[in-house]
Amino acid sequence: MGFPESVLTKDEQVVLHLHPHWKALFLPVVWFVLAAAAVAAVAIFTSLAGIGILIIAAVALVVVIVVTVWPWIKWRTTHYVFTNERVIMRSGVFSRSGRDIPLGRVNDVSFSHTLFERMLGCGTLTIESAGERGQVQLTDLPQVEKTQSVLYELVDADRQKHTFGDDDREALVNEIKNDNA
């Protein structure tokens, strides 16, 4: 399931759209390979025929669905979307949950990763926001350092857009002078 573009506002643009790091799928793939190998081994090395092989295959199929397909579906339905207006988090298969953090409410962005996560290129991004809910942690985020930099740039651009600076003051003074002349 892709990210629904319908949740975006009229002028909002997606800058980054991420899923959790692929390492979340490593163990399910191992389970898939082990289940396939077990079925093949039973078929080759035992005297089970017909119905016995089908029972083993059916059990392996259930195991594959539970420990392989389900984690993949959860991975595909978890979205971390960074736009020019907010950070959007959505997750869930049957029931969905989500959280949006407007860029204007972001106070601090930090990341951390272990040596292993660093080798894989992932980590945890912590976004501290103003309000009741405090901070949110996005775990197993791919390219966490790059994502932190991009988010910092987005927050800075949002603040610049909503800040009244010297250029704005001069433009306002000139506009008032021209209106009075």
PyMOL commands that set and color helices and strands:
alter all, ss='L'
color gray80, all
select helices_A, chain A and resi 5-7+22-45+51-76+103-105+115-120+144-161+166-180
alter helices_A, ss='H'
color red, helices_A
select strands_A, chain A and resi 14-18+79-83+86-91+97-102+106-112+122-129+135-142
alter strands_A, ss='S'
color yellow, strands_A
deselect
rebuild
show_as cartoon
